[in-house]
Amino acid sequence: MDLADTTEEEEFRARLREWLAKVLPSLPPKPSPDDWPGRRAYDLGWQRMLYDAGYAGLHWPVDAGGRGATPTQHLIYLEETEKAGAPYVGANFVGLLHAGPTIASEGSAEQRARWLPPVLRGEEVWCQGFSEPDAGSDLAALRTRAWRDGDDYVVSGSKIWTSHAEVADWCELLVRTDPTAPKHRGISWLAMPMDAPGITVRPLRTLAGSTEFAEVFLDEARIPVANRVGAENDGWRVTMVTLSYERGTAFVGEVVACRRVLGDIAREARGNGRWDDAVLRRRLGRLNAEFRALWRLTQWNVSEAQRTGGVPGVGGSVFKLRYSHARQELYDAAAEVLGPEALDLGREWTLDRLSSLSYTIAAGTSQIQRNIVAERILGLPKGR
Ligand SMILES: Cc1cc2nc3c(=O)[nH]c(=O)nc-3n(C[C@H](O)[C@H](O)[C@H](O)COP(=O)(O)OP(=O)(O)OC[C@H]3O[C@@H](n4cnc5c(N)ncnc54)[C@H](O)[C@@H]3O)c2cc1C
């Protein structure tokens, strides 16, 4: 694989840099972490700017409203936006990074036309209703029940850890449509409008003090059958597509951001004398190598996905596993550099350190990623 930019890629990078330099200073101030309506408006506003400039859904297929950019152009986009300190996808995370790509891969023409343009234009926010109180790692054990009533499914049950549920318009929802089938076979993937009667959202507060996610209770909520993506009871296969995007590509931009933070940590250490510690310097050097390797792995995964038809493969689990641990090590190193100041919640990096703890749990725990790597990549025997 040749990793150097072609002339066309160089031009693409230069145009993007120029655009970022022009628009970033005009952004409004970031809302506070707990101002959810403000965060929604800010994130959707940025998405609209990307859309107007032709950068929304850059790597999505053209017939899904994207620009059909090459994987390398997409990586250039991620690299340059992170380097420039552009806003993160934020509340658009699920819509842009996994529900949208799933609908682009698995949805009908009508479904693509209905749901994808508002995601790209920054008009609608999605959340993910997969996990339940008794179905996290063992997601296929989910019990939220959906039964047919005319042209609707009637859905009852509860979901947990639903990020951004408070501000979402739609939810990618997994339901059990056949309780008699083996657990992986009776599941369907639905798009649920969050304003349907019968839905109650109860926010959950995290260690870092923010209500990032919520419990979602469903009491006979009606969802049109037409909102099912994929065939009835074929939702597990569709879910695997969603998870491959979630683990394979959804975090890649953050690797660039981590490399930027690592540089800032080294600068801080030089300034406060901690740099004299050879053990710390070795630690930062090793992290630098780790994030460089992760970026190369990303490039490899993305070009593999392109070669094999666009959906990221199980290589995403290798990335997710290593990245989530490296991110925790990065913010541990930041705390070592800061010393007692690392306990100050107002200090840069302190909240990031707390939230980094969730990375080895969200989108499938490290133990589950190791199981996937062992069984599906290394071909080791399945555990009992
Ligand atoms: C910040 C954050 C955001 C999230 N956002 C969402 C969201 O938007 N939507 C959503 O649906 N979910 C979301 N989740 C939920 C997340 O997907 C689950 O927390 C995760 O899958 C683990 O499930 P669990 O919490 O039920 O833990 P459990 O499955 O109960 O696991 C408990 C422990 O047992 C281990 N374990 C379980 N099974 C095995 C096994 N077979 N082999 C080895 N070890 C095992 C796990 O690794 C873990 O350490 C989010 C979680 C976090 C932390």
The ligand as an SDF file (V2000), in Angstrom:
LIG
                    3D

 53 58  0  0  0  0  0  0  0  0999 V2000
  -20.1010    5.5880   27.3130 C   0  0  0  0  0  0  0  0  0  0  0  0
  -20.9990    4.4750   26.8620 C   0  0  0  0  0  0  0  0  0  0  0  0
  -21.9150    4.7170   25.8710 C   0  0  0  0  0  0  0  0  0  0  0  0
  -22.7710    3.6970   25.4630 C   0  0  0  0  0  0  0  0  0  0  0  0
  -23.7020    4.0000   24.5040 N   0  0  0  0  0  0  0  0  0  0  0  0
  -24.5720    3.0520   24.1270 C   0  0  0  0  0  0  0  0  0  0  0  0
  -25.6090    3.3660   23.1990 C   0  0  0  0  0  0  0  0  0  0  0  0
  -25.7120    4.4990   22.7150 O   0  0  0  0  0  0  0  0  0  0  0  0
  -26.4890    2.4060   22.8750 N   0  0  0  0  0  0  0  0  0  0  0  0
  -26.4090    1.1370   23.3790 C   0  0  0  0  0  0  0  0  0  0  0  0
  -27.2130    0.3000   22.9970 O   0  0  0  0  0  0  0  0  0  0  0  0
  -25.4510    0.7960   24.2850 N   0  0  0  0  0  0  0  0  0  0  0  0
  -24.5380    1.7340   24.6730 C   0  0  0  0  0  0  0  0  0  0  0  0
  -23.5700    1.4280   25.5950 N   0  0  0  0  0  0  0  0  0  0  0  0
  -23.5990    0.1060   26.2360 C   0  0  0  0  0  0  0  0  0  0  0  0
  -22.4380   -0.8150   25.8920 C   0  0  0  0  0  0  0  0  0  0  0  0
  -22.5550   -1.3120   24.5810 O   0  0  0  0  0  0  0  0  0  0  0  0
  -22.4360   -1.9390   26.9490 C   0  0  0  0  0  0  0  0  0  0  0  0
  -22.1520   -1.3370   28.2140 O   0  0  0  0  0  0  0  0  0  0  0  0
  -21.4110   -2.9970   26.6500 C   0  0  0  0  0  0  0  0  0  0  0  0
  -21.7640   -3.7290   25.5050 O   0  0  0  0  0  0  0  0  0  0  0  0
  -21.2360   -3.9730   27.8420 C   0  0  0  0  0  0  0  0  0  0  0  0
  -22.4610   -4.4770   28.2550 O   0  0  0  0  0  0  0  0  0  0  0  0
  -22.8760   -4.4210   29.8030 P   0  0  0  0  0  0  0  0  0  0  0  0
  -22.6490   -3.0340   30.3140 O   0  0  0  0  0  0  0  0  0  0  0  0
  -24.2290   -5.0050   29.9410 O   0  0  0  0  0  0  0  0  0  0  0  0
  -21.8100   -5.3400   30.5600 O   0  0  0  0  0  0  0  0  0  0  0  0
  -21.8770   -6.9250   30.6890 P   0  0  0  0  0  0  0  0  0  0  0  0
  -22.1970   -7.5250   29.3760 O   0  0  0  0  0  0  0  0  0  0  0  0
  -22.7670   -7.2640   31.8470 O   0  0  0  0  0  0  0  0  0  0  0  0
  -20.3810   -7.2820   31.0500 O   0  0  0  0  0  0  0  0  0  0  0  0
  -19.8620   -7.2140   32.4000 C   0  0  0  0  0  0  0  0  0  0  0  0
  -18.4120   -7.7070   32.3550 C   0  0  0  0  0  0  0  0  0  0  0  0
  -18.3870   -9.1060   31.9720 O   0  0  0  0  0  0  0  0  0  0  0  0
  -17.5220   -9.2790   30.8480 C   0  0  0  0  0  0  0  0  0  0  0  0
  -18.0590  -10.3140   29.9450 N   0  0  0  0  0  0  0  0  0  0  0  0
  -19.3530  -10.4570   29.5540 C   0  0  0  0  0  0  0  0  0  0  0  0
  -19.4710  -11.4960   28.6910 N   0  0  0  0  0  0  0  0  0  0  0  0
  -18.2190  -11.9930   28.5140 C   0  0  0  0  0  0  0  0  0  0  0  0
  -17.6870  -13.0690   27.7450 C   0  0  0  0  0  0  0  0  0  0  0  0
  -18.4580  -13.8110   26.9450 N   0  0  0  0  0  0  0  0  0  0  0  0
  -16.3430  -13.3040   27.7990 N   0  0  0  0  0  0  0  0  0  0  0  0
  -15.5390  -12.5320   28.5960 C   0  0  0  0  0  0  0  0  0  0  0  0
  -16.0040  -11.5060   29.3550 N   0  0  0  0  0  0  0  0  0  0  0  0
  -17.3150  -11.2500   29.3200 C   0  0  0  0  0  0  0  0  0  0  0  0
  -17.5260   -7.9310   30.1480 C   0  0  0  0  0  0  0  0  0  0  0  0
  -16.3660   -7.7720   29.3500 O   0  0  0  0  0  0  0  0  0  0  0  0
  -17.5620   -6.9700   31.3150 C   0  0  0  0  0  0  0  0  0  0  0  0
  -16.2730   -6.7770   31.8490 O   0  0  0  0  0  0  0  0  0  0  0  0
  -22.6920    2.4100   26.0360 C   0  0  0  0  0  0  0  0  0  0  0  0
  -21.7550    2.1620   27.0530 C   0  0  0  0  0  0  0  0  0  0  0  0
  -20.9190    3.1770   27.4740 C   0  0  0  0  0  0  0  0  0  0  0  0
  -19.9120    2.8810   28.5570 C   0  0  0  0  0  0  0  0  0  0  0  0
  1  2  1  0
  2  3  1  0
  2 52  2  0
  3  4  2  0
  4  5  1  0
  4 50  1  0
  5  6  2  0
  6  7  1  0
  6 13  1  0
  7  8  2  0
  7  9  1  0
  9 10  1  0
 10 11  2  0
 10 12  1  0
 12 13  2  0
 13 14  1  0
 14 15  1  0
 14 50  1  0
 15 16  1  0
 16 17  1  0
 16 18  1  0
 18 19  1  0
 18 20  1  0
 20 21  1  0
 20 22  1  0
 22 23  1  0
 23 24  1  0
 24 25  2  0
 24 26  1  0
 24 27  1  0
 27 28  1  0
 28 29  2  0
 28 30  1  0
 28 31  1  0
 31 32  1  0
 32 33  1  0
 33 34  1  0
 33 48  1  0
 34 35  1  0
 35 36  1  0
 35 46  1  0
 36 37  1  0
 36 45  1  0
 37 38  2  0
 38 39  1  0
 39 40  1  0
 39 45  2  0
 40 41  1  0
 40 42  2  0
 42 43  1  0
 43 44  2  0
 44 45  1  0
 46 47  1  0
 46 48  1  0
 48 49  1  0
 50 51  2  0
 51 52  1  0
 52 53  1  0
M  END
$$$$
